[in-house]
Every structure is written in structure tokens, then in C-alpha cells.
Amino acid sequence: MAFDPQVQLALDAAAQRFREDLAQQTQALAQQIQASAEAERDRAIADARDAAERVAATRLIDAVAAAEAEAKRAGRDEGFQDGIKKGRQQGHVEGFEQGRAEGREEGRTLGREQGVSVGRAEGRQLGLDEGRKVGREEGRAEGLEAGREKGRQEGIQTGREEGWREAESKVKTAVKGAVAATRAAVDSAEHAARERLLDAVRNIGRATTLSDVFDALVKAASREAPQTAVLLVHGNEVRQWRDQTAKRPTAMVVGAIRTGLPVSQPNSHTIPMSVGGHVVAVLTAGATPSATSATTLELLARFSSRCLEAVTASKTARLFPASPTRGNSAQSGVSVAVRPEDLASARRYAKLLVSEIKLYHEADVATGQRLRDLGTRLGGEIARARALFEQRVPPNLRQREDPFYEELVRTLANGDETLLDVRT
């Protein structure tokens, strides 16, 4: 560290004083040591020397610290005086610059205000003169344009009224022609709808089997609406006619089956088909092109239901023709001989009843055969069919043989009568 000359002189003087003091103390210690015992001389000399060195070092450190403090104080005072001088000079310069800038800004503001005032007065007068001139020219142009526009509007109104009268005459003529064409088209469409309905009724009415009725219905319904299908009801499932895949019924189909009434939405129609008071099938269709088509679908479904009942009744009637002998024997309880033809008719009727169970409940039949619970699963259907069988077949035939049970074993149980056992 470089010291100021004054500091260096102070350090040198302190060191000189230290050396002098050290010499005096050393001489005093030497005299004391000489007076000490011979045995303690060496140790005392060493201790004295160490003590002297520690004292000297401490005093030297204190002297150096005092000299540095003195030097710092002298430097701080000198720097303070120099800072005051330089700060005064710098403040003068900055104050001068700031005052000049403020004066310039105030002068600019005052000059701008005076200039705006003078310029506004001069501009107003100049603008007034130019405005009069421009306003006169614009007023003339606007007046000319307004006159032209008014004349054009009057001409347009006159032309429009004439055009309206001419167009009204043409529209009336066109409307008369369109009404006539529409009436002809409607008459043609209604005639075509009537022809389709009549043709469908004829085809369905000519059907002699249940399959023919369903086929004719599907064909006729497809002419009235897209996506038509006949769904056979099998318990909690439905199967599309000619397709043996079981499906869960939609909400619309469930509603039609439960209520026995048609269910329609904007894009679909569901119409139940009942036989003997039970819904056995459902006719479904997509959006119909007209209300007439929707009505036609319901008529076809209802007519097909009656045809299904008629086909079933016709087969039953052919199997058991009226016989005075059969009626009298049933009432009197007299046993008569069983004719072979009567027994054959009973077997055919039993086959018809059991075949209908299999047709309308094919999925349940397959499940019952697999799980061996056919009698439990179809107990209600079998009981209803047996009731019909016993209503038609005389007791004397049923006492000798049971054609209905034989047909159940053969058609539903595939020859395994244990499948018909009712489980509890």
C-alpha cells in the first residue's frame, strides 16, 4: 500500500520512538537478568526477549493502525473539501442547463399559444371565405342531384306500378296453370296410391300361408316407405322376417307391443300386428313421403293381421270339419268309434299349433333345447296351444291318444320328451 508522505513520516517517527523505547527496555532487562541467578539467566533472557517482541509487535500494530487512521482522516478531509468544490461546479453547470431547458420549454409553449391564437383567427377568416365558395358549389350540385333523384324515383314508381299490373296479370295466369297442374299431379298420386293399396290388398288376400302373408306385406310396404321390415315377436326379443338373428327391440317397438297401437316419429313408424289379441309381429318403416303413405302402412299391417287370423282359422276349419256325430257324442258322453280321418285331422291340427309356437318363439325353442328347460320356458305358450287343441278335438280322440303331446316331443323337443318337464 502506498502512503502519503506525511503518513510515511509519521510511521518513521513512530518506528524510531519504538526502537528507542525498545533499546531502553532491553537494557533494563539485561541489567535485571545479570542480577538474577545463574541458573535462571538463559530462561529469563528468552522470556524477556519473547515478551519484548510481543510488546514491540503490539505497539507496532497499534502505531500502524493509528497512523492509518490519521491518514484516512486527513484524506477524508481533503476529499471532502475537493468534493464540495467539484460538486458546486457541477451543480452550477447542471442548474444552468436545466434552467435553459425550462426557459426554452416555457418559451415554446408561450409562442405556440400565441401562434395558435393568431393562426386560428387567420384560418377562420380564410376557412369562412373558402366555405362560402365550396358550400355554394356543393349546394348547387346537391340541388341538381336531389332534383335528378326525385325525378328518377317518380319514374321508378310509375314503372313499378305498371310492372306490378303487368306481373299480376301474368302471375294470375301462371297460378291458374300451376293449380291445375298440381291438382292433376295430386289426382295422379292419389290414383297411384289407391292402385298400390288395392294391388297390395289383393296380393296379401291371396296368401294361403303365414309366410306368404309376411312376404306380401314386406313387398307392399317397401313401395310406401324406405327401410321397411317385419319383426316377429319372441318373448323379450324380436327377429326380422327371413332373418333368424335375435335383436333387442327398440323403445318404439316395445311401446307398440305393450299398447298394441302404432307409434310414429318424424323419421320412423312402428305398427303392431295382432293375432287372437296377442301382438305377434311389428311392421317398421322409415320416413314416409306423405301422410297418405303412413296411413297406407297402417292399413296394410291391420289387413295382414286379419289375414294371419284367417289363414290360421282356415287351416283349423279344414282339419276339423263340422260333424253332427262328433257334436252329439261330446254332449251325450256316449263313446263312439274313432275314425282314422278324425285322428289324422287331430294330428294335423296339433302340428299346426306346435309349428306356430316354433315360428313365433324360435329363439326360445333353441335356448330351451340347449338348457333343457323347454317345458318351463314355453309353458305359457304350450298351455294356450293345448287349450285350443282341446276346444277343437273331441274327448274320445284325446282319451285314446295324445297327438298334441306327440307333436310337442317331435317338433319342439326333437324326440327328447325330458326337455318338456316343468322345473320348479
LINRA-V227492 format. One record per backbone hydrogen bond with DSSP energy under -0.5 kcal/mol. CO is the residue of the C=O (numbers start at 1). NH is the residue of the N-H. If there is no record, write none. Layout:
CO:NH + CO:NH
This chain:
4:8 + 5:9 + 6:10 + 7:11 + 8:12 + 9:13 + 10:14 + 11:15 + 12:16 + 13:17 + 14:18 + 15:19 + 16:20 + 17:21 + 18:22 + 19:23 + 20:24 + 21:25 + 22:26 + 23:27 + 24:28 + 25:29 + 26:30 + 27:31 + 28:32 + 29:33 + 30:34 + 31:35 + 32:36 + 33:36 + 37:40 + 37:41 + 38:41 + 38:42 + 40:44 + 41:45 + 42:46 + 43:47 + 44:48 + 45:49 + 46:50 + 47:51 + 48:52 + 49:53 + 50:54 + 51:55 + 52:56 + 53:57 + 54:58 + 55:59 + 56:60 + 57:61 + 58:62 + 59:63 + 60:64 + 61:65 + 62:66 + 63:67 + 64:68 + 65:69 + 66:70 + 67:71 + 68:72 + 69:73 + 70:74 + 71:75 + 72:76 + 73:77 + 74:78 + 75:79 + 76:80 + 77:81 + 78:82 + 79:83 + 80:84 + 81:85 + 82:86 + 83:87 + 84:88 + 85:89 + 86:90 + 87:91 + 88:92 + 89:93 + 90:94 + 91:95 + 92:96 + 93:97 + 94:98 + 95:99 + 96:100 + 97:101 + 98:102 + 99:103 + 100:104 + 101:105 + 102:106 + 103:107 + 104:108 + 105:109 + 106:110 + 107:111 + 108:112 + 109:113 + 110:114 + 111:115 + 112:116 + 113:117 + 114:118 + 115:119 + 116:120 + 117:121 + 118:122 + 119:123 + 120:124 + 121:125 + 122:126 + 123:127 + 124:128 + 125:129 + 126:130 + 127:131 + 128:132 + 129:133 + 130:134 + 131:135 + 132:136 + 133:137 + 134:138 + 135:139 + 136:140 + 137:141 + 138:142 + 139:143 + 140:144 + 141:145 + 142:146 + 143:147 + 144:148 + 145:149 + 146:150 + 147:151 + 148:152 + 149:153 + 150:154 + 151:155 + 152:156 + 153:157 + 154:158 + 155:159 + 156:160 + 157:161 + 158:162 + 159:163 + 160:164 + 161:165 + 162:166 + 163:167 + 164:168 + 165:169 + 166:170 + 167:171 + 168:172 + 169:173 + 170:174 + 171:175 + 172:176 + 173:177 + 174:178 + 175:179 + 176:180 + 177:181 + 178:182 + 179:183 + 180:184 + 181:185 + 182:186 + 183:187 + 184:188 + 185:189 + 186:190 + 187:191 + 188:192 + 189:193 + 190:194 + 191:195 + 192:196 + 193:197 + 194:198 + 195:199 + 196:200 + 197:201 + 198:202 + 199:203 + 200:204 + 201:205 + 202:206 + 204:207 + 209:213 + 210:214 + 211:215 + 212:216 + 213:217 + 214:218 + 215:219 + 216:220 + 217:221 + 218:222 + 219:223 + 220:223 + 221:224 + 221:225 + 224:289 + 226:286 + 229:231 + 229:284 + 230:232 + 230:241 + 231:282 + 232:234 + 232:239 + 234:237 + 236:249 + 237:234 + 238:247 + 239:232 + 240:243 + 245:240 + 247:238 + 250:254 + 251:255 + 252:256 + 253:257 + 254:258 + 255:259 + 256:260 + 263:270 + 265:268 + 267:287 + 268:265 + 269:285 + 270:263 + 271:283 + 273:280 + 273:281 + 275:278 + 278:275 + 278:280 + 280:233 + 281:273 + 282:231 + 282:284 + 283:271 + 284:229 + 285:269 + 287:226 + 290:294 + 291:295 + 292:296 + 293:297 + 294:298 + 295:299 + 296:300 + 297:301 + 298:302 + 299:303 + 300:304 + 301:305 + 302:306 + 303:307 + 304:308 + 305:309 + 306:310 + 307:311 + 308:312 + 309:313 + 310:314 + 311:315 + 312:316 + 313:317 + 314:318 + 315:319 + 316:320 + 323:327 + 324:328 + 325:329 + 326:330 + 327:331 + 328:332 + 329:333 + 337:339 + 339:343 + 340:344 + 341:345 + 342:346 + 343:347 + 344:348 + 345:349 + 346:350 + 347:351 + 348:352 + 349:353 + 350:354 + 351:355 + 352:356 + 353:357 + 354:358 + 355:359 + 356:360 + 357:361 + 359:362 + 361:365 + 362:366 + 363:367 + 364:368 + 365:369 + 366:370 + 367:371 + 368:372 + 368:373 + 368:374 + 373:377 + 374:378 + 376:379 + 378:382 + 379:383 + 380:384 + 381:385 + 382:386 + 383:387 + 384:388 + 385:389 + 386:390 + 387:391 + 388:392 + 389:393 + 394:397 + 394:398 + 395:399 + 396:400 + 397:401 + 402:406 + 403:407 + 404:408 + 405:409 + 406:410 + 407:411 + 407:412 + 408:412 + 408:413 + 409:415 + 413:416 + 415:417 + 416:419 + 417:420 + 418:421 + 419:375 + 421:376 + 421:423
